[in-house]
Amino acid sequence: METNTAKRRKMDHANGRFSFEAGSVSASTMGASGASAFVLETEELLKEVKLDYTISSANIENTLRQFKDAIEALEPHEPLPISDVSAKFEKTNRITIPYPDPKPAKSSPYKLAFEGPSQINVVGSWVLKTNVKSQPDLAVDMIVEMPKSIFQEKDYLNMRYFYKRAYYLAYVTAGLRKTLGDNMEFIFDHLHGNMLLPILVARPKNISDKKDSSNNANSKKRSHPAIRIIPCAPEDYFPTSKLAATSNAIRQGKSEETDDTKVPTPFYNTTLKAESQFSSYLRLLYRASNSCPAFKDACVLGRIWLQQRGFSGNLSGGGFGHFEWAVLIALLLQGGGRKGEAVLSPSLHSTQLFKATLQYIVSANLQKKPVAIGADAPSSETLRQSIPVLYDTTRGINILYKMTPWSISLLTEQAKLSLSAINGSLLDQFEPLFIVKADQPLQMFDLLLSVNVPLSKEGFESIDRKGLVWDFSAKLYNILKRALGERAQLIHINVPEAATWSISAASPKEKRESLLVGITIDPLKASQGREFGPSYEDKKEAAKFREFWGEKTDLWQFPDGNIVESLDWTEYSYLGFPGICEAIIRHILKLRLHVEDSDLELYGRDLSKVMSFAPSDKIAFDSAKQAFEVFERDVRNLEDLPLHVKQIAAINPELRRTSLSIPEFNFRKPLLQPMEVVVSFEVSGKWPENLAAIQRAKIAFLLKIGSSLEEVKEEVKTHLGLESATRDDENLAFLDIVYENGASFRLRVHSDLEESLLERKTKDQTVERHIRTEAADLLASYRRMYTNLPLHNQTISTFCTRFPALSSSIRLTKHWFNSHKLTCHFDEELIELFVLQAFLKPFPWDTPCSAMTGFLRTLLLLSRWDWRDEPLVVDSSDSLSTSQRLGIGTRLEAWRKIDPNMNRTVLFVATSHDVSGVAYTQRGPSKVVATRMTSLARSACKAVKEKALDLNPRSLFQTPLHDYDVLLHLSPKILKSISRDNAARHSLFKNLEDKQTGKEALPLVEPPARTLLNRLNAMYSSPLLFFHGAPDDDVIAALWNPLLHRRKFNVHMPCSLQSAGSLRSTVGDRSNGNGDSGVDVDGEGEGEGELFEVNKNAILAEIARIGGDVIERIEVKGGQ
């Protein structure tokens, strides 16, 4: 997306109002030509999601007319005592009047009457035509305005209006059921989950079956949406001055109660005021749609954006839905700016309106201060509440009255992240905003816990009539926010939705609910074991601190003599930040809210059974890093080397904190697998200009480094090792350096001249083609080892420091690849890039702060990546320009044209330092393996979405072995014996045994299981595709190549074959009706000759012979 170069939005810090200057209206998301990819994608989205009203308008209009006629035909009755009329009505009609709690007492002096409504109207999205196909609750809202004659002056007090409203609704329900009951099903619900506002929901009986979830049923629901009957008060009926946010409308009946001691009831008051503003807001939205052509499209975009993030107008949906979004845009088209100017221009495009609304939500800082839109705004002190405030001065309503402190924080955070996505890369804007489902708790939050709501209302329920669940949630949020402090970046509480109920049943009682609390943490601050409070000398604050935390507090004296209050959580430090945060939460909730351990459950504990992450891991990685620094210093200090050392670069996962095995070592237990490093020397003309000679010069360098180190450092032992090279112009040797403390390194020498010679050889047209191909392969291996790996190591090390959760996320993702036996097909560095991309491009969420969150988002990335047509661009340095990104896409298209079957290049992964796209994928995976990776990732993401908190993390790491044709079961005992004892075995010849032989185990060149796998791949990669995981994985799985059909004999047979009979007999036995035998005929003739097929038994027998004692048994699918 192009950067907005026009004048920026300005903010007046004095009054907190905003405005977009005229220059900004044409320079937002669309750019000069108005044809950015983001705009085009949103326009296409709007075409796809908009509801086709022509299908359902005729049906619904006829039904609405019938409803209107039935309501207007109801018989009125005079005022009667509430107890008498309620009992008579329920007995006669078998409809339970949905009185809100607390129910009216039998001795209540109120009277109830019924008269025809003053008006009946349709409001909401159906009138504006801003519904979408994916709406889960498609409905038409019909308001029934109750006449003023049935109310009294003080009906706003003590629930009197709501009792009369409930009776009016029940009376209308009885009339509708009598008239339309044969075709319609009626149930009660709460408007937006507000317990004060029962409504009637009517659905056609032929589509009301909730069990039918087919596409046909969904189509019927779109053509026959539900109808919601909403009784409301006459417009501007209630006195605004009596229903201010600071007023009390629930009298407690206590004689000592005065105006100063009355507790404000802002939620109750605003609910009352909103009851009389349906028509007013309908006119506001209608005027906005007429004045601004893009208004409706902006509302649809807002609806989709909110829906993907789990927001809705219901209390349980955060209290901010399509209505609030539309009203906010309509108000900003009229005012809200500096000196009352409009923030938004009617000429803006829908995407510009969408972006500007997000900017307003972020900039208004609604979670911290009240904001008023319109003239004659009241004072901020009058508006200030415990809930967010966006005050509509014209109608005197806080349009955010259904929101909570945690829902406005989440909304602001999501708006901020969406703006970051919009302002980011041109290629990554659309999907994070409108396609990816963001309200997935396991992918959104780092800590998840369930808290049971107490059965007793004592000490929790307020007089504001919001309900016990919401009152308890508010106290829970405030306590957790104070207790966790800077450890928590975001706390969100998910409250269950209110249930519907039958019109003949009483409204459902508040049963014991569980609240889901999601916490996004700061991993650095959350891991602190000791927390410091106020100074001991500040008596007032210190007393508050001790009163809040109880006996857990103690005093801490700093070296300078300063004494402060403190909390000690170090006993949980070995569990990491999850253990510390859990201890804090359990302690404070038990102390402040009397929540027992049995009423509190934390999710994700099973992750420790999959893979444990302890603070000691960081110590081990730090030790490995320190050992490398010592080694680097030792080599640089060698004075007798022919050339000066320019660089010593680490290329091993242990030295970038991403290895699955923790690099723990000591003098008794040295590292079995040395940490790999590369040494580069200063540029010199002394290198021979011959590739084979360069390799021998490297050996001389290694021998010199080894002898010099052993001379200078007595605690160092060196061993020269030979690579399994087949040519004399590839790297031939390495040097293993083992320290007395157990640290070991594998050193290889880098020569700049080698790259130049290989490049020259690949371009030399005078040599044969196969020689140029071999040179190209050597050049790719050279660049991987000496250029890409050092840069990659540096990049990952940097980001592991910047993102504390990156290291553990990479290790968990590698464990997933191991568990599904995919690791042998993927370079470790490629897996690390997958995870890094999930951290660099975390939208629609913030950067992951826990291993599980980072892992699940990586799986989501893999599941959504269409690697057949899309490159993965990991721009770690944020340096790739738009033209470079487009060039990467063009390069992928060229590869697909050259290799349409993807036999050579499957995954295309480009980075900041390598835009070729193939540096990390030259050695695999194949198309089959890449497809399996995507399939497994999609299955995992489906399980995460469907099971949510019921998901057992271990199930994500269980691979189905029955998918394979052959299983080679290896002997763990033999593998361990080879790893630890083989190199230390005593020589059979006494005269060959010296001080080195038989006493110390030499470092392993590679794990024994990997050696066997490499041998099998070298010999049987044509008939079999092998799968293997970690080095200690004791099962090698394999699939037979389905492309090896029966064929005639020729000299280029791909593997061991056996006779399968003659071609003539085979054709006669297996031909189909078209004469197609499915046989691959590679020879000559007209159907004569002997056929051959893969000799599976012989191949498996040969594998068993090669494996020897390492292979315990071979399991063949189907018992073959």
N, C-alpha and C positions, 0 to 999 in steps of 0.2 A: 504494500500500500504506500502510496506516495505521501511524503511528509507534508503536513499542512504548512505552507509558507506564508499564508495570509496572516492578518492580524489575529492574535490569539485572544481567547476569551479572557476577559478581565474580571477581577473579583474585588468588590469593595469590602475591605476587611472591617469597616466600621459597622456596617449593618448586615453583613453576611449575605448580601444579595448578589446576583450574578447576571451577566448579560453577554450575548454574543454580538460583536460588532458586525456591521453590514458586510465588511470584507470577508468574514468567515463563512458566509452562507454558500459560497461557491467553491470553497477550498477545503472541504472536509474530506470525506472518504472517497469521493468520486474523482478527484483530480480535475485537471483542466478540461479533458475531453468527456468526462462523465462516463467512462466506459471501463472502469477498473474491473478486475476479475471478481472482486468481492461484490460489487454492485450487480454484475451479471448473474452471479450465483444466487444472490438473495432474490432477484427477480424471478429466476427459475424456481426457487423454493416457494415463493408466493403462489405461483401458478399451480404447483403440485399440492399444496396443503389447504388452499382455500376450499371451503365447503360450497358445494353446488346447491344453491337455494332453490333453483328451479324444480328440483326433484321433490322437495319436501314442502315447499311453500303452500301449495294447494291443500295438501292434507292437513297441515298444522293450522292453517287459517280457518278451515272449516271446524276443526276441533276447538280452537280458541273461541270462535263465535258461539259454539254450543255451551262452552263453559260460561261465557259472559251472560248469555240468555238465562242459564240455570241459576246463576247467582242473583241476577236482578229479579228473578221471579220468586225469591224466597219471601216467606211471610214474616213481617216484623212482629215484635212483641214488646210489651212495656217493661220497665225496670222491675226486676224481682230480686230478692235476697240471694246472694251468691251461693249459700249452702243449699237452699231449696232448689234453685234452678239447675245447679250442677247435678244433684242427685237425680232429679227428674229427667234431665236430658240424657244422662249416661244410661239410665235404666230403659228409657224409651227407644233410644237410637243405637244402643250397644257400641257407643263410641266414647272412649275415655278422653276427657278434655285434657289437652297437654299443658297443664299448668307448670310453669317453671318452679324450681325449688327456691325457697321453701314454699310449699303449697299453702293456699289460703286457709286460715283456721275456720272451723265451723261457725265460730262466733263472730266472724268478720262482718262489719256493718256495710260492706260494699254491696251495690246492686248491679246486676247485669241486664243489658237490654240488647235487642237487635233491631237494626234498621238497614235498609238497602244502602249499598255503598255510594259515596258521592261521586266516585269515578272508578273505572276499571281500565287499566292500560297495560301495554306490553313494554317492558324496558329491557335494558341489558344488551348483550352481544348480538342477540338475534335481530334486534332492530337496526343496529349499526352494521350488521353483516360482517362481523369480525371473528366468527367462529372458524375453527380448523377441523380437519378430518380426524386428527389424532386426539381430540379432546376426550378424556375419560368420562366426563360428566356433562355431555351435551344436553342442554335443557333450555326451555323458553320460560322467562320470568314474567309472570302476570301479577301485577300489584292490584290489590283491592283496597282502595282508600276508604277507611271507616269514617262515617259522618261525625261531625263535631257534637251532634246532639246526644250521643251515647257517653260522652265524657264529661268530667267535671274539672273545675279549675285546678285542683291539686292532685290530679291523677298521676302526675309525674313522680309523686312521692311513694316510697314503700311498696313498689312493685304493682301498684294499682292498675297502671296502664297495661302492664304485661298480663295481668289476670284477665282483663277485659279483652285483650287481643287474643289470648288463647281460647276464650269462649267463642269469640267471633269466628275464629278459624274452625273450631269444632262444628259450629252451626253451619258454616259454609260447606264443610266436608259432608255433613249429613245430607244437605240438599243435592250436592253433586253426586254422591253415591246413589241417591234415590233416582236421579235422572239418568246418569251415565254409568252406573255401576256394572251394567252388563258387558260393557266394552273396555272399561278402564279399571286399573288396579290402583288403590290409594294407600299411601303410607305416610307417616310423619317423619320429618327430619328437622335438623336445626340449621337455620340460615347461617352459613359460614362457620358452623360449629359453635355458634353462640347459644348457650343454654337458655338465654332469655327469649330467644326468637324461634319458636317452632313454626314450621311451614308444612304445607301439604304438597306431596309429590305424586303426580298422576302419570301412569304409563299405560299404553295399550296392552291388553292382556296377551296378545299373540306374540309380543316380543319381550315380555317381562321376565322370561325364564333366564335367570343369571347363569345357569349351567351351560347354556348354549353360547359358546365362545367362537363359533365359526365365523368366517368372513361374511356369510349370508346374514347371520344375526347382527353383525356389526353394521352391515349395510342397512338393515331394517331400522336399527337404532338411529342411524343418521337421517333416514327419511321420516322417522317418527320419534323425534326427541321427546324427552320427558317434559312435562309442564309443571312448573312450581308456582303454587298459589301463595302469595306473600301479602298478608294483611299489613297495612301501614297507616300511619297517623296523617291527619290533614296537614297540608303544607304550612310550615311556620306556625304550628299550633302551640308548641311548648315555649315558655319564656326562656330566652337565651341566657338572660342574666342569672336565672336560678340554676342553670345547668352548666356553669363554667367548670373548668378542670379542677378548680380549688373548692367547688361547692360540694355539699353533702345532701344527697337525696334519699338516703336510707336512715331513717330515724331509729335510734336504739331504744327509745322510751325510758331513758334514765333521767331521773330528776335533776341530777347534777350536770347534765350535758348542756354546754353553752356553744355559741357560735365558734368560739376559739378552740374548743375541744372536739368538735365534730370532725371525723375523719373524712377527707375528700373521697368521692366516688367517681373518678374520671371515666372509667370504662362504662359504668352504668349510665352516666350522664350523656356520654357521646353516643351510646347505643340508642338512647331516647331521641336525641337530636337527629341522628341519621334516619330514624323512622319517618321523618317528615320531609326528607330531601330527595326522594327517589325521582320525582318529576323534575326538580331543579337540576339535578345532575344529568338527567336525560337531555334537557335543553342545552346544557353546557357542552356535552359531547356532540350533539347534533350540530350546534353552531361551529364547533371545531372541525367537524368533517366537511362542512360546507365551505369554510374559509381556507382550509388547508387540504389540497387534493391528495397529499401523501399521508394524511393522518391515519386513515384506516389501515394502510399497509404497514405503517410504523407500529400500530397497535397489534397487528398480527405477528410482526417480528418480535415484539415484546412478549406476546403470549407464548410463542415458541421458546424464546430464551428463558423465560421464567419456568415454563413447564419442564424443560430439560434440567433445570436445577432444583426441581421439587417444590417450587413456590406456587402458592395459590392464594385466593382470597380467604380461605378457611383459616381459622386460628391455628389448626395443626399444620397448615401449609405455610406458616410464616406470616399470614395476614397481609400479604402483598401479592395480588394477582392481577389479572387482566384489567379489572375495573380501576384499581389504584394506578396502574401504569397509564391507562388511557386518561384518567382525570389529571394525572401529573402533567402529561403532554399538553392537555387542553389548557391547564392553568398557566403553563410556561409559554403558551402561545399568546396569552393575554398580559402576563406580568411576571413578577418574580425577579426582575433585574434591577439594575441601578436606577433610582428615581422612579420606580414603578414601570420601567420599560419592559417590553416582552423579551424573554430570554431566547425564544425560538422564533424564526421567521416562517410565515406560511409558505414561502417559496422553496423551502428545503425539500430535498429528496427523502424518501422513507429511510434509507440507510443513514442519512445525515441526522434525521430526527432521532433515530435509534441511538446513534453514537452520542449525540448531544444529551439525550436523557440519561445515558449511563454516566457521562461526565458530570452531570448535575448531581446525580445520586452520590458519586464519590466526593465531589467538591463541597457539597452542602454540609458534610460532616454531621449527618442526622443522628448518629448514635451518641453525640456529645452535646449538641445544642439544639434548641427548638428553632424552626424556620417558619416564617409566615409569608404567604403569597397573597397580595392584594393590598388595597388601601386600608388605612386606619387599623393597622395591626395592633393588638394589645401588647402590653409590656411582656418582656421575656419571663419575668417572675410569675406572671399570671399563667403563662403557657407551660412553664417548666413542670415536667412530670417524670415519673420513673420509666415511662415508655417513650419511644421516639415520637417527635411532634413535627408534622408538616401541616400547618394550620391554614385552612381556606377561610380567609377573613370574610368573604362575601356570604358564605353559608354558615360560618361559625363552627366549623367541624375540623377536627384533626383527622385527616384521611388515613393516618397510620395508626389509628387507635387499636387496631387488632394486632399490631406487631408487638414484639417483645425486644428487650435489649439484645438477646442473642440472635434473633432473626434479622434485625437491622444490621448487625455486625456481619452476618453471613452474606446478606444482600450487598452490602458495600464492598466486601471482599471479592465477591463474584463479579461485581461491576468493574472493580479495579483490574482484576485478572483478564476480563474480557477486553477492556481497553488496551491492555498490554498486548493481547493477541492481535487486535485490530491494527495497532501501531507497529507490530513486528513485521515478520517476513511477509512478502506478497503472497507466498504460496501456502501460508499456514493460518489463514484468518477465518475461513468460513466454518470448517468442521468443528473446531473447539467451541464456537458460539451456538450453533444450531443443530449439530448432528450428534455429537458425543453426549451421552446421558451422564450428567455430572453428579446427580444425587445418589451415588453409590457409597454407603458409609465406609466400607472396607478400603475403598480407593481414595476417599476424601480425607479421612481422619487418621491420626497416628495412634490414638488411644480410644477405645470404645468400652463403655461400661453401662450396665443396666441397673437402675435403682427402682426398687418397689415403692410405690406411693403408700404412705401409711393409711391404715383403716380409720384412724381417729382424726377428726377435723380439728381437734383442740390444738391451739397454738399455730395453726397454719391458715385456716380459711379466713379471708377478709370479708368486709361487708360490701365489697364492690361487685359481688355476684358474678364473678368470672368462673368460679368453681374451685374445688379443692385441688384438683390436679394442677391448675395453672398457678394457684397461690403457692403450692409446694414447689413447683418448678421455679418460680421467681426466687424463693429463698434458697433453693439448691444452687441456682446459678450464681447468686451474689456470694454465697459462701465459697463455692469452688473458685470463683474468679479471685477472691481475696486470698484464699489459701494457696493457690498455685502461682499467683502473681505473674512474674515475667517468665515463668516456666511454660505457661500456656499462651500461645499466640491467638487462639480462637477457641471458644467453648460454645457448643450448640446443643440444644436439648430438643429431641424429637418426641412429640406427644402423640399418642394414638388418636386416630380420628374417632369422632362421635358416631355411634351406630344409629341407623334408622330403626323404626319400630312400627308395628301394626297399629292401625287407628283404633282397634278394639282393645289394645293393651296399654298399660300404664307406661309412661316414659321410662326408659331404662335407668336404673339406679347407677350411681357411680361405683363401679366395681373396682377391685384392686388392680390398678394399672401399673405397668412398668415403663419407666422413662428411659429412653436411649440417649446417653450423653456422649457426644463426639468431641474430642479434644485434639487440636493441632498444636504441637509442642515446639519449643525451641530446644533442640537436642543438646546444645552446649550448656544452657542455663538449667535445663531439666536434670542434667546429670550431676549437678553440684550436691555434694553430700551434706554440707553445712550451710545453713541460711542465717543471715544476720539481720536483726531487727533494729529498733531505735536504740539510742544511747540510754544507758542506765540512768543518767542524770536528767533525762527528759521524763520526769515522773509520769506525766499525763499519758504520753504516747506509750511508754513502757507498760503502764497499767493496762491500757487497751490491748497491747500485744499479748500480755500474759492472760488476760481475760478471754481473748479469742482462742488461744492455743492451749490453755489449761496447763497441766503439769508437765507437758512436753518441753516447755521452755527452760533454758538455763542461761547462765552468764558466761561471756567469753571476753577474755582480756587480751588485747593486742600488745605487741612488744612495746608500743609507745605509751602503754598504760591506760589507753582508752578501753572502757568496759561497755559492752553492748549486750542486749538481749539476743539470744540465738536459739536455733533449732538444730538438732543433730540427727541426720538421716543416714549417716555413713554406714550403719549396720546393713543397709540395703544396697550399698554401692555395687556389690558384686552382681546384682541383678540388672544393672544399667538403669537408664532413665525410666523404663516401665515399672521396675520394682520400687524406685524412689517415689514416683508419682502415685503408685497404688498405695504405698504406705501413708503418704500425705492424705490422700482421699479417704481412706478407711478411718484414719484417726480423726479427721475434722468432721466427717459426717456422723460418726458415732458420738462425738462430743457435742456438736451443735444441733443435729437433727435427730439424734437417737436412732440412727440407721445401723442395724446390726449387720454383721458380716454375711449372714444368710440372706439379707435383703439387697446385697450388692454383689454384682458379678462382673468381672472384667473378661473381655473377649481377647482371643489371640494367645492365650497361654499355651495352647497346643503347639505353637510355633517353636517353642523351646525343645519339643520332642522331635521336630524336624531338623532343626539346626540351632545350636545355642550360640548366642553372642554375649561374651563376657568382657568386662573392662580389661581383663588380662590379655585379651587379643590385641588390643592397642599397644600394650606394653611389649608384646612379642614382636609386633611389626616395627615398633620403635627400636627395639634391640637389633633387629635385622638391618634397619637403616643405619644405625650407629656402627654396626660391624662393617657395612659397606663403606662408610666414611673412613674408618680405620684402614681398610684395604686400599681405598683410593689414595690415601695419604702415604701408605707404605710404598705403593708403586711409583707415585710421583717423586718420592724421595730417593729412588734408585738413581745413582749418579753414573753408572757405567753402561747405560743403554746407548745404542748408536744414535737414536733420535729422541728428541724431547717429547714427552707425552702431552698431547693437545687436549684430549678429553677421555674420561672413563665414564661410560654411560651404562646405566642399569637397564636391562630389558626383561627382567623376570617379574612375574606377578607378586611374589613375596615382597619385592622392593617398591611396589606401588599399592600395597595393602589390599590386593584383590584375590589372593590365592585362597583356595578352599582349605588347604592344610596350613595350620599355624606354624610359622617358622620358629619353633622352640628347639633350642640346642644348648648343650653344655659339654664339658670335657668328657663326660661318660656317654653322652648320646648326641653325636654329631649329626648334622643334616645328611640324610641319605641322598637327596637330590640337590646338587649345588645350585646356587643362585647365579644366573647367567649375566655376564657383563661383557661389554665391548670396549676395547682400547683403541684410540686413534692417535696417530703420531703427526708431528709437524710435516708439512709438505716438503718432499725431498726428491731430488733427481736420482737418488741412489737405487730406487726400486727398479728391478729388471722389467723390461717391456715385453714380458711373456707371462701369460696367465699361469702356466704350470710352474715357472720359476718363482712367481710371486707367492704361490702356495708354499713352496719350500722355504722361501724367505720368512714367511709367517711362522713356520715351525722353528726356524732359527731364533726369531724374536721370542717365541714362547719359551724355548729352552733357556734363553738368556735371562728372561724375567724370572723363571723358576729358580735357576741356580743363584741369581742375585738375591732373591727373597730369602732363600734358605740360608745364605751366608749372613744376611743382615738380621734376620729374625729367626731365632732358634725355635720358636713355637710354631713355625710355619712349615708345612710339608707340601710339596707339589708333585703332581703326577701328570704326565703328558698322555693325552688320550687321542685315539684316532676316530675320525668320523666314519660313518658307513658310506664312504664315497665310492662311486663307480667310475669316476673320471679323474684325471690328474689336474684338470683346470678348475675344479671346485674346491671349496675349503676342505682341507685334509685333517686338521688337528685342532685340539683345544687344550687348555691347561687348567687342571683342577688345583686350586689352592685351598688347603685345609688348615685352619687355625686350631690351636690347642684348645680354645674355648668351645669348639664344635662348629663354628661358622665355616662355611665352605663356598667357594666361588668357582664358576667355570668361565674362563677368559678366552675370548677370541679376538683376533687382530683385524683391524679395518685398514684397508689400503685404498686411497682415493684413485690411484692409477687403475685399479682393477675395473672400476666402473667405466672409465674412459675406453679401455680396451674392449670391454664387452659391448658397449654401445657401437664402437667402430665395427665390431664383428657382425653385429645384427644388421648393419646397414651395408655391409660389403656384398655387392651383387656378384662378385667374381667367385665366391664360394658357393657350394651346393646349398640347396634350400634347407635340408635337414640340419646342416651345421648352423645356419642362421637361427633356426628354431631352437636348437639346443642352447645357443648363446642367449637368446631371448629369455628362455627359462632360467638360465643362470643369472641373468641380469635382474629378473624379478625376485629371485631368492636373495640376491645380494642386497637389493634395495629394501626388501622386507627386513633383513637382519640388521643392516648397518644404517639405514635411514629412517624407515617407518617405525620400527620398534623403539628406538631411543626417543623419538618424538612422541610416540604414543605413551611410553612410560612417563615422560615428563608431563604430558597432558592429564593423564589419569591421576597421577600423584597430586597435581595442583588442584584438581576438582575434588579429590577425596578430602583435601584440607578445607576447601570452600564449602562442600556439602558433606556434613558429618555422616549422613545416612547412605552415601554413595557406596562406600566400601562394603558395608553389610548387605546392601541391595544387590551388588554385583555378585557377591559370594552366594547369596541365596538363589539368584538366577542361574548361576553356574551349577548349583546343586540340582536345580530343576532340569537343566539340560543333561546332567549326569544321570538323574533318575530315569529319564526317558531314553537313555542310551543314544543321545545325539552328539555328545561332546567330541567324539572321534571325527566328526564331519565339520566341526566349526573350530576355527582358531579362537583361543581364549580372548584375543584382542577384539575379535568381532562381537563376541557376547558382551564384552565390556562397553563397546560402542552402542549396542542396543540399550543398555541401561543408562548410559550417559545421555543419550537422546531423550529418554523419559524425564531426566532431570533438567536438561536444557530447554526442552519444549514441554512443560508440564501442563499446559492449558488443556481443559478448563479449570485446572486446580493450581494450587501453589506448589512450589518445589517440595518433593517428599521429604519427610523428616524421620521416617522409620524404615526399617528394612522391608517389612511386609508391604507397606504402601508403595515403596519404590519397585518392589518385585511385581506387584499386581498391575501397576501402571505399565511396566515393561511388557507384561503379557498382553495387555490391552493394545499396546503399540504393535506388537507382533501380529496380533489377531486382525488388526485393521490395515496392516501394510499390504498393499497389492504389489508385491515385488515383481510381478510380471511386467507391469507398465510404469511403476513408480520407483525412482531412486530414493535411497535413504541418505539424506544430506545432514551430516553431523558437523555443524559449524561451531566448533568449540571456541574459536577465537572471535566469532562474530565478525568475520572479515570478508566473507563471500558476498560479492555484489549480485544484483539481480541478473546481470548478464552471465555471470559465472554459474549461477544456479540454473538458468535456462540452458547454458552450454552443457551442464551435467545431464539434463534431461535429453538433450539432443544426442549426447554420446550414448545414452542407454538405448535410444531408438535405433541408432546405427548398429549397436551390438545385436539387437533383436532382429534386424534385417539380415545381418551377416550370419547369425546363429539362431534361426527362429525356433528350433527345438531345444534351445538352451542346453546344449551338450557341453559347452565350455564355461559360459558365464551365466549364473542363475541370479544370485543376489548382487545388486549394484549399490555399493556403499561408498560414498565420497566423504571426505573430511576436509578440514581447512588446509591441511598440509599435503593432501593427496586428492586431486579432483578427477583422477583417472577412473575411480569407482571400482577397481578390481584388485587393489593392493591387498585388501583383507579377505578376498573371496577367491583367490586363484586356486587354493587347495580345497575348495568346497564351500558349501555343500552342493550336492547334485539336486536336480529338480525333484526327485522323489523325496529326498530328505527335507528339502525346504517346504514341500507340501505337507509333510508330516508335522514339521514344526508349527506351521500355521494352523493345522487342524487341532493339534494338542493345545495351542494357545487359545483358540476359539472355544474349545470344550471347557477349558479352565475358566475363561471369562464368563461363559454361560452359567457355570456352576456358581461363580461368585455372585452373579446377578440374581439367579433364582433362589439360591439357598441363603444368601446374605449372611446374617449372623449365625445361622445354623451350620455354616460351612465348617468342616473339619479341615484345617490347613494341610494335614497329612495326605488327604485324598488328592491334592493337586500334584503330589510327587509319586503317586503310584502308577506305574506304567503297565498296561495289559500285555503280558508276555504271549498270550495266545494269538496275537496278531502276527507273530513271526513263524517262519517255516522250520527253522532249525535253531536250537539252543545249545550252545557249548558251555557246559558247566565246568568251571575251573576249580581247582583245589586251593582253597584259601591257605591251607597249611603249606603247600609247596610254594605258592607265591610269596608268602612271608619268609619262608626259608631262603628262597633265592634272593629276596631283597636284602636280608640282614646277614646271611651266613655264607653265601656263595663266594663273595670276594674275600672272606676271611678263612676259607678252607685251607687246611695245611697241604702243602705240596706232597705228592706221592714219592718224590725223590728227595732224599735227605740232603744231597749235595746242592740242591737248588733252593733250599729253604734258608732265607736270611732274616735279618731283623725286620724287614718289611712284610715278608710273606707269612701269613698265618697269624698275624697279631692285630692288624688294623684292616677294617673293611674299606676298600676303595669306594669312592662315590659311584653311584649308579649312572650309567649312560642314559638309560631310560627305564621306566617300570617294566617288569617282565611281561605283564599282560599286554602292554602296548607293543612290546617287541613281537610277541606272538601275533597280535592283530596286524601289524605292519607286514609280517611275513605272509599271512593269509591274504591280505589285500594284494600283495605283489604277485601271488600265484593264482588266486581265484576271484579276482575282482570282476571277471566277465560273467561267470555263472552265478555268483553270490554277492549280495550287498550286505556288508557286515555293520552291526550296531554295537557300540560299547560306550560305557560311561566313564566313571572315575577310574584312576589307576588300580584301585582296590576292588573294583566291580568284578564279581566272580561269575558273571554270565555274559558271554558274547552271543548276541542274537544275529540271525541272518535271514534274508529273503532270497528265494530263487529268482533269477532274472526271467520274467515272463516273455521277453522278446526272443529267447533262444528256442525257436520252433524246431520241429523235426525237419531234417534237411538231408540232401544227398551229400556224399563224401566229396571233400576237396582238400587241398593242401593247406587251407587257412582255417582249419577247425578252431573255434574259440576255446575249447576245453575238452576234457575227456568225454567221449561219446560212446554209446553202445547201439548195437543194431536194434531197429524197431520194426523190422519186416520190410517187404518190398513196397515200392510206391504203388504198384497196381492194386495189391490187396488192401493197402491202407485207404486208397481212394475209394475202393469199393465198399469198405466198411464204414468210412467216416464222412463221405461226401454228403452235402445237403441237397436240397431240391434243385439248386442252381448249379450243381456240379462243383461247388467250391469246397475243397477238402481242408482248407485252413493250413496247408503244408507249405513251408518255405522251400521252394525248389531252386537250388543254386547251380545245378549242373545242366547238362544238355540232354536232349532226348525228348520223346513224346510220351513220357509216363512210365518208362522202364527204369529199373535200378533199385538199389537197396537204400532204405532210409535210416538215419541215425538220430538219436536223441541224447539228451544230457545223461550221463552215467552218474546219477546222484549217489548211489551207494559207493562207487569207487572214489568219488571226490571226498565223501565223508570219511571213508576209511583212510584216505591219504592225509586228511586233516588230523585224524586221530593219531596217525603215526608221527606227524610233525609235532603235534602238541605233547606227545609222550605222557609223562606223569602229571603234567600241568592240567590236562583235560581229564576230569573225573569220569564224565559220561556225556554222550551226545543225545539230545532229545529231539525227535523229529515229529513234526505236526502230523496228527492222525496215526501215530505209531508206526510210520513207515520205516 
